[in-house]
Amino acid sequence: MSNSQPLNPYIQLESPAHRLDSRIKLSLVFVYILTINLIPHAVWVVFPILFSVNLSLAVVSGIGIKKLLKRSLWVLPFVIAVFPLLFSIRGNTWFEITLLGFSFTASWEGLERLLSIVLKAWFSIQAAIILVSTTKFEGILKGLRWMKIPKLLVAVIGLMWRYLFVLVAEAKRLLVARSSRSSDLPDFHSGGSMIWRAQVTGYMAGNLLLRSIERSDRVYMAMLSRGYDGEVRMDNDRVLSRKEIHILLIGILICVCLFVLSLYFGGAF
């Protein structure tokens, strides 16, 4: 998709990760993320290995360690969502605080659970970033169909991605129209109070919604006139080579070994 190239500047690079079939990459990332989330909490021995795997893939794919870390930092705000675990899990007391007459006790077990969830989410995001940075969107859809994901769900994902650019284009038109009508000069401050600006923003959001609905109807009618019947047809006829199958099996075996290693150090057996 030509529209996706500006959002994925690394798609045009050449590396073994880019050349690997999208079905293999999507399957490996799915198994890898599943393995990360199945690893028991607080098994710290395995986490450096997972981090090393992600950094190695970033180097091999040409993304670079710095870019990978920078792009994956957006997961940090989600720490707020799991922060209550620090006080909700009972165990050895770390510290106590009193706020508004209520006493909160933080435990070391809660800290371990918090750090484990954050690290797992961070590693999973890194794997997803590597996938989307080395695979075109059509390839991801192709991999989903190969994994027997329902075609309706794949079609919804594909249309959602395409309509995103339609929505952005409509928003840009609204911003241009606003600037042309509001005397937007470098040394001139226009506009009213904060409430007035909030009202204008609300009107623009409503207008954007209506225009997007009308635009989506026109796009859908154009698709129907060209024979669209709900099925996203792709070239899935090529049989995977023996080398590609070996890569898939080796990747799955590595994930199984990491999971078994985590169970061993986690005391499961």
C-alpha positions as CSV (number, residue, x, y, z in Angstrom):
1,M,0.0,0.0,0.0
2,S,1.5,3.3,-1.1
3,N,-0.2,5.2,1.7
4,S,1.5,3.1,4.4
5,Q,5.0,3.8,3.2
6,P,5.4,7.2,4.9
7,L,4.3,5.6,8.2
8,N,6.7,2.7,7.7
9,P,10.0,4.0,6.4
10,Y,11.8,0.8,7.1
11,I,9.6,-1.2,4.7
12,Q,11.9,-0.3,1.8
13,L,15.0,-1.7,3.5
14,E,16.7,-5.0,2.4
15,S,17.4,-7.6,5.1
16,P,16.7,-11.3,5.8
17,A,13.7,-10.2,8.0
18,H,12.3,-8.2,5.0
19,R,12.7,-11.1,2.6
20,L,11.2,-13.7,4.9
21,D,7.7,-14.7,3.9
22,S,5.0,-12.7,5.8
23,R,3.2,-15.9,6.8
24,I,6.3,-17.1,8.6
25,K,6.9,-13.8,10.3
26,L,3.4,-13.4,11.5
27,S,3.3,-17.0,12.8
28,L,6.6,-16.6,14.6
29,V,5.6,-13.3,16.2
30,F,2.3,-14.8,17.4
31,V,4.1,-17.8,19.0
32,Y,6.7,-15.5,20.5
33,I,4.2,-13.1,22.1
34,L,2.2,-16.1,23.3
35,T,5.4,-17.5,24.9
36,I,6.2,-14.2,26.6
37,N,2.8,-14.0,28.2
38,L,2.9,-17.7,29.3
39,I,6.2,-17.2,31.2
40,P,5.6,-17.1,34.9
41,H,6.0,-13.8,36.8
42,A,9.3,-12.8,38.3
43,V,11.4,-15.3,36.4
44,W,14.2,-12.7,35.8
45,V,16.6,-15.1,34.2
46,V,14.5,-15.3,31.0
47,F,13.8,-11.6,30.6
48,P,17.4,-10.7,29.5
49,I,17.2,-13.5,26.9
50,L,13.9,-12.1,25.5
51,F,15.4,-8.6,25.4
52,S,18.5,-9.8,23.7
53,V,16.4,-11.6,21.0
54,N,14.5,-8.4,20.3
55,L,17.7,-6.3,20.0
56,S,19.3,-8.9,17.7
57,L,16.2,-8.9,15.5
58,A,16.3,-5.1,15.4
59,V,19.9,-5.1,14.2
60,V,19.3,-7.8,11.6
61,S,16.2,-6.1,10.2
62,G,18.0,-2.8,9.9
63,I,15.6,-0.9,12.3
64,G,18.4,-0.3,14.8
65,I,18.3,-0.6,18.6
66,K,17.8,3.1,19.2
67,K,14.8,3.3,17.0
68,L,13.3,0.1,18.5
69,L,13.6,1.4,22.0
70,K,12.3,4.8,21.1
71,R,9.2,3.5,19.4
72,S,8.5,1.0,22.2
73,L,8.5,3.6,24.9
74,W,4.9,4.5,24.3
75,V,3.9,1.4,26.3
76,L,5.2,3.1,29.5
77,P,2.0,5.2,30.2
78,F,0.2,1.9,30.6
79,V,2.1,1.4,33.8
80,I,-0.5,3.5,35.4
81,A,-3.1,0.9,34.6
82,V,-1.2,-1.9,36.5
83,F,0.2,0.4,39.2
84,P,-2.5,-0.6,41.7
85,L,-1.0,-4.2,41.7
86,L,1.8,-2.7,43.9
87,F,-0.7,-2.3,46.7
88,S,-3.4,-4.9,46.0
89,I,-1.1,-8.0,46.2
90,R,-0.3,-9.1,49.7
91,G,3.1,-10.2,50.7
92,N,6.2,-8.9,52.4
93,T,5.8,-5.2,53.2
94,W,8.0,-2.8,51.1
95,F,6.6,0.5,52.4
96,E,3.3,2.0,53.7
97,I,1.7,5.3,52.9
98,T,-1.4,7.1,54.3
99,L,-3.5,9.2,52.0
100,L,-6.8,10.9,52.9
101,G,-7.1,8.7,56.0
102,F,-6.5,5.5,54.1
103,S,-3.5,3.3,54.6
104,F,-1.8,1.6,51.6
105,T,0.8,-1.1,51.9
106,A,3.1,-1.9,49.0
107,S,4.5,-5.4,48.9
108,W,7.6,-6.8,47.2
109,E,5.4,-9.5,45.6
110,G,3.3,-6.6,44.1
111,L,6.4,-5.0,42.8
112,E,7.5,-8.2,41.1
113,R,4.1,-8.7,39.5
114,L,4.1,-5.0,38.3
115,L,7.6,-5.2,36.8
116,S,6.8,-8.6,35.1
117,I,3.7,-7.3,33.4
118,V,5.4,-4.1,32.2
119,L,8.4,-6.0,30.8
120,K,6.2,-8.6,29.1
121,A,4.1,-5.8,27.5
122,W,7.3,-4.0,26.5
123,F,8.9,-7.1,24.9
124,S,5.6,-7.9,23.1
125,I,5.4,-4.3,21.7
126,Q,9.0,-4.6,20.4
127,A,8.2,-7.8,18.6
128,A,5.1,-6.2,17.0
129,I,7.1,-3.2,16.0
130,I,9.7,-5.4,14.2
131,L,6.9,-7.2,12.4
132,V,5.1,-4.1,11.1
133,S,8.5,-2.4,10.2
134,T,9.6,-5.3,8.0
135,T,6.2,-6.4,6.5
136,K,3.8,-4.6,4.2
137,F,0.2,-4.4,5.4
138,E,-0.9,-6.6,2.6
139,G,1.5,-9.2,3.8
140,I,0.1,-9.1,7.3
141,L,-3.4,-9.6,5.9
142,K,-2.1,-12.5,3.9
143,G,-0.5,-14.1,7.0
144,L,-3.8,-13.7,8.9
145,R,-5.7,-15.5,6.1
146,W,-3.0,-18.2,6.1
147,M,-3.5,-18.7,9.8
148,K,-7.2,-19.3,9.2
149,I,-8.4,-16.1,10.8
150,P,-12.0,-15.6,9.7
151,K,-12.1,-13.7,6.4
152,L,-14.7,-11.2,7.8
153,L,-12.3,-10.2,10.6
154,V,-9.4,-9.9,8.0
155,A,-11.7,-7.7,5.8
156,V,-12.6,-5.5,8.8
157,I,-8.9,-5.0,9.7
158,G,-8.0,-4.2,6.1
159,L,-10.9,-1.7,5.6
160,M,-10.1,-0.1,9.0
161,W,-6.6,0.6,7.9
162,R,-7.6,2.0,4.5
163,Y,-10.4,4.2,6.0
164,L,-7.9,5.6,8.5
165,F,-6.3,7.5,5.6
166,V,-9.7,8.7,4.4
167,L,-10.4,10.0,7.9
168,V,-7.0,11.8,8.0
169,A,-7.6,13.4,4.6
170,E,-11.0,14.7,5.7
171,A,-9.5,16.1,8.9
172,K,-6.8,17.9,6.9
173,R,-9.5,19.5,4.7
174,L,-11.3,20.8,7.8
175,L,-8.1,22.3,9.2
176,V,-7.4,24.0,5.9
177,A,-10.9,25.4,5.8
178,R,-10.6,26.7,9.3
179,S,-7.3,28.4,8.7
180,S,-8.6,30.1,5.6
181,R,-11.6,31.6,7.5
182,S,-9.9,32.6,10.8
183,S,-7.3,35.2,9.7
184,D,-4.4,33.0,10.9
185,L,-1.6,35.5,10.7
186,P,1.8,35.2,12.5
187,D,1.4,38.4,14.7
188,F,-2.4,38.2,15.1
189,H,-4.1,36.3,17.9
190,S,-7.7,35.3,16.9
191,G,-10.3,33.3,18.6
192,G,-12.3,33.6,21.8
193,S,-12.3,32.0,25.2
194,M,-11.4,28.4,26.0
195,I,-15.1,27.5,26.1
196,W,-15.6,29.0,22.6
197,R,-12.6,27.1,21.3
198,A,-14.0,23.9,22.8
199,Q,-17.3,24.5,21.1
200,V,-15.6,25.0,17.8
201,T,-13.6,21.8,18.3
202,G,-16.8,19.9,19.0
203,Y,-18.5,21.3,15.9
204,M,-15.5,20.3,13.8
205,A,-15.5,16.7,15.3
206,G,-19.2,16.3,14.5
207,N,-18.6,17.6,11.0
208,L,-15.7,15.3,10.6
209,L,-17.9,12.3,11.6
210,L,-20.6,13.2,9.2
211,R,-18.2,13.8,6.3
212,S,-16.4,10.5,7.1
213,I,-19.7,8.6,7.0
214,E,-20.7,10.1,3.7
215,R,-17.2,9.5,2.3
216,S,-17.2,5.9,3.5
217,D,-20.6,5.3,1.8
218,R,-19.2,6.6,-1.5
219,V,-16.1,4.4,-1.2
220,Y,-18.1,1.4,-0.4
221,M,-20.5,1.9,-3.4
222,A,-17.4,2.3,-5.6
223,M,-16.1,-1.0,-4.2
224,L,-19.4,-2.8,-4.9
225,S,-19.4,-1.4,-8.5
226,R,-16.0,-3.0,-9.0
227,G,-17.1,-6.5,-7.8
228,Y,-16.3,-6.4,-4.1
229,D,-18.1,-9.2,-2.2
230,G,-16.5,-9.1,1.2
231,E,-13.6,-11.3,0.4
232,V,-10.1,-9.9,0.3
233,R,-8.4,-11.9,-2.4
234,M,-4.7,-12.4,-2.1
235,D,-2.0,-14.6,-3.6
236,N,-1.8,-17.4,-1.2
237,D,-1.1,-20.1,-3.8
238,R,2.7,-20.2,-3.3
239,V,3.8,-23.2,-1.2
240,L,6.2,-22.5,1.5
241,S,9.7,-23.8,0.7
242,R,11.5,-26.3,2.9
243,K,13.9,-23.7,4.1
244,E,10.9,-21.5,5.3
245,I,9.3,-24.4,7.0
246,H,12.6,-25.1,8.8
247,I,12.8,-21.5,9.9
248,L,9.3,-21.7,11.3
249,L,10.0,-24.9,13.2
250,I,13.3,-23.7,14.6
251,G,11.6,-20.5,15.8
252,I,8.8,-22.5,17.5
253,L,11.4,-24.8,19.1
254,I,13.3,-21.8,20.5
255,C,10.0,-20.4,22.0
256,V,9.3,-23.8,23.6
257,C,12.8,-24.0,25.0
258,L,12.3,-20.5,26.5
259,F,9.0,-21.5,28.1
260,V,10.5,-24.7,29.5
261,L,13.4,-22.7,30.9
262,S,11.1,-20.3,32.6
263,L,9.2,-23.1,34.2
264,Y,12.4,-24.6,35.4
265,F,13.7,-21.4,37.0
266,G,10.2,-20.6,38.2
267,G,10.0,-23.8,40.2
268,A,7.2,-25.5,38.3
269,F,9.3,-28.7,38.1
